[in-house]
């Protein structure tokens, strides 16, 4: 949409008329010319005809257009785009995801088909990430050792794509919950934000690493970081008589995850399938809402140089035509 920033500038169109009305015409004093023969000053119809009048009218029209273009440039026309709301970066949110060897077990059922735990987690987390436009999202993957897979970024689309390519087992086969939580908190502390959140997801127990998980929780409390914990507890995979013993070996330490969440003002969740995991991330999304009241901006582009260039061109044309007329 084209708008005029100073529409009152068109008042200058009346300036030539005011000058004509307020300033009286100057009387020209012409010297008398004596000639011996009047025949030398008899003009033909071709010489004094309509061609001269047409040139005068053309000059007046071009001059008026030039003056109108100049007034338009003074009115400062500009193109204004549609309003756009800039998202506010109100939260730093780090997703801490277990990629130890146990996450490769294909014991989670979706629509009657078996998928690995990590595949189901990726699907749920991607939906969560793509809906957090306006926050900075970071991803920490961990096994025996944690590492920053996606640094904090407002580009949630890139974070989602990288999550889909996250490998399994490259960080080791063990589970270092304390070290991973500590690394996630460190990432958050490097970026000031209104609110800091860590979502820690694991399917095992803390059996590796140097930092005790409860010490990491105390660090989160001191750093004003809220930690939500999710335990992946798949339903029995049908191993028959040995199933209870198999689950006991790699059971999630729910008591520890609950204590971490409680200390930091978060909440512990247990997920046993895709639907429950999606519901958990929906609840976290509701508990940590995005600030939607961002600054509204409308892109603007100045256009005054176009009528100004036209005015200068037309004024130059008038001057050239007038100069040739008086040669």
N, C-alpha and C positions, 0 to 999 in steps of 0.2 A: 504494500500500500504506500502511495506517495503522499507525503504530508508537507505542509509549509510551516517552517519554524517561526518565521516573522511575516505573517500575511499582511500586516499593516504596512509593509514596505511598498505595496502597490499604490500607496498614496502619492508616490513620486510621479505617477502617470499624469497627475494634474499640474505638475510644476510648469511645463511649457505653456499651458493655458493661462496660469496665473501670471507668468512673466509677460505674456501677450496682453493681458488685461490691465496689469498694474503699471507697466512701463510703456509710455507713449512712443509711437513710432517716430524715428528721427527723420526730420525733413532734409532731404538731400538738396544741396545747392549745385545746380548744374550750370556750367558756363555756356554762353550762347555760341553757336557755330555758324559762321558765315561761309557760304559756299557760292561759287559763281553760277552753278547750274544745278537745279533741283532734280534733274533727271538721274543724276548719279545715286540719289537716295530713294529711288522708287523700288520697292521690294516686290518680288513676284509672290504668288500664292504658295508656291512650293517652298519658298524660303521662310515664310512666316506662318505656315500652315499648322496642322494639328500635330505634326511630329514633335515640335517644340513643347506643346502642351502635354503630350504623352510622356515626354521625358521628365517634365516637372512633376506630374502626378506620380510617376514611378519613383522619383527621388523621395517624395513625401511618404509614400507607402513604405519604402525601405527604411526610411528614418523612423517611422512609427514602429515598425517591427523591431528595429534595433533598440529603441527605447523600452518597448514592452519586454524584450529579452533581458535587458539590464535590470528592469524592475523585478522580473522573475528570479534572477540571480540574487538580488538583494533580499528577496523573501526567503531565501535559503531552503529550497526544496530538498527533501531527503526521503529515501526509501526506508520504511519501517517494516520489519518482519513480524512473524507471529510471536507472541510471548512465550518464553521458555523458562521453566523453573529450574534453577540450579540446585542440585541436591546438596544438603549440608552433611559434611563429614562428621557425624556426631559420635560414631563408635569405632573403636578398633576391635576387631573380632578375629581371633586366631583359632582355627580348627586344628586340633591335635589328634591325629589319626594313627592308630596302631596298624603297622604293615608287617608284623612279625609272621613267622611261618604258619601259625595257626589260623591266620586270616585267609589262608588259601584253601581251607576246608570247604567242600561243596555240600554243606548241610543246611542251607537255607532255601526254602521252597517259595517260589513265586509263580502263581498260576499253574501249579502242578509240575513245574520244572525245578530242578535243583541248580542253585548257583552258589558260587563261593561267597563267603562272608564279605570280602572286600568289594566284590561286584555289587552286592546289594547296598553296602554302605556308600559306595560312589554314587549310585543312582539317587539315594535319598539326600546326600550332602549336596549334590549338584543342584537339585531343586531349591534347596535352602540358600545356596550361594547366589544363584541367579536372581533370587528375590530380594537380595540385600543391596540393591543399587542405592548408593548414598553412604555406605560404610566402607571402611578399609578392611579388606579381607586378607588374611595370611593363612598359610597352611604349613604345619609342622608334621612331618612323618617320623615315626620312630619304631624301632625294634630294640636291638641291643643298644643302639646309639640313636639319638634324635638328630635331625637336621632340618634346616629351613628349606622347604620345597618351593613355597611361593612367599616372597617377602610381602609385607603389608602393602596393599595396593587398592585404589578405588576401582580398578578395572576388573569387575566381577566376572566378565565374560572370559577374560584370559585365565583367571583363577579356576573357573569351571572347566575350561578345556584342558588345563594342565592336570587337574585332578583326575580327569578321565584316563590320562596316560600314566598315572602313578603306579609304579611297579610294586611287586610284593617280595619280601624277603631280603632286599638289598641292604637293609639297615641291620641285618642280623636276625637270628631266630628267637632271641630272648625278648623280654619286655621290660623296658626301663621307664616306668611311669613317672617317677620323681624327676629324672633328668629331662624328660620331654616337657613336663609342666614348667620346669625352671626355664627352659629355652623359650617356651611360648611367652612367659612373663617378660623375659628379657627383650623379646621382639617388641612387645607392647610398650615397654618403658622408653623405647627410643622415639616414640611418636606421641605427643600430647593429644588427648582426646577428652570429650566430655564423659565418656564411659568406656570401660575396658572389659572385654569379655573373652573367656577361653572356654571352648567346648572340647572336652577331652573324651575320646572314644577308644575303648579297648575291649578285647575279649579274653584277657588273661590276668595274671597276677604280677605284681612287681617282683621280678627275680633277677634284676641286673641294674647296674648303674651306681653312681656315687651319691646322689642326692636322695634322701629319704622323701617319699611322697608327702608325708605330713609336714616336713620342713618346707617343702615347696608350697604347700598350702598356706603356711604361715607367711611365706614370702608374698604370696598372692594377697593375703589380708593386708600386709604392710603396704603393698603397692596399689591397694584399692581395685583389685581385679576380681571380678565375679567369675567363678568356675562352675560350669555345668558338666556333669559327668554322665557318660552313657556306657552301660555294660551290654555287650553283645552276648546273649545267652540263648543260642538256638534251641529249638525243641529237639527232643530225642530223635536221633537219625536212624533209629530202628536197628540198633546193633544187638538186639535181643538181650540175653542174660548179662552180657558184658557192658551194656550201655551205661548203667549207673557208675561203673568203675571208670569208664572212659571219660565221662563228664567230670568226675571228681578230680581227675588228673589235671585238667586244664580249665577248671571252673573259674569264673570271674570273681575277684575279691570285692564283692558288693559292699561289704562293710567299710572297706577302705575308700571306695569311690563315694559312698554316701557321706563319710566323714569329711572328705575333701570338699565336697559340694556344700555341706552344712557350714563348715568353717568360713567359707568365702561368700556366703549369702546366695549360693546357687541351689541346684537341685539335682538329685540323682535319678536317672531313668534306666529302666531295663527294657531292652528290645530283643524280641525273639523272631521277628520276621520283618518284611519290608513295610507292611502297613503300620506296624507299631513304631518302626523307625521314622516313617514319614510323619506320623502323629507327634512324635517327640520333637522333631525339628520344627513342626508347625507351632507347638506350644512354646518352644524357645523363641521362635520368631515373634510370637505375641507378647512374651515376657520382656523382650528387648526390641521394642518397636523402633522403626526408622523415623527420624524427624523429617516430616514431609514439608514443613514450612520453610522452604529455602527461598533465596532471593529470586525474584522474577525479573528477567531481563528481556529486552526486545532488540534484536540486532538492527543497527541503523547504518546507512551508507549515504554520505553527502552527495548531492547531485547538482549543486550550484554551478560547478565548473562547465556544465554543458550549456545552459543558457548564457553564461558569461562569455564563453567562446563564440557562441552565435552572435551575441551583441557586438563583440569586437570585430567580427567578420563583416557584419552589416554596416557598422559605422565606417569601416575602412572602404567598403564599396561605395557608400554615399560620398565620402571624401574624394574618391577617385573620379566618380561620375561628375561631381560638382566642379572638380578641377578641370576636367576635359571640356566641360560645358563653357568654361570661362577662358579657355585658351584662344 
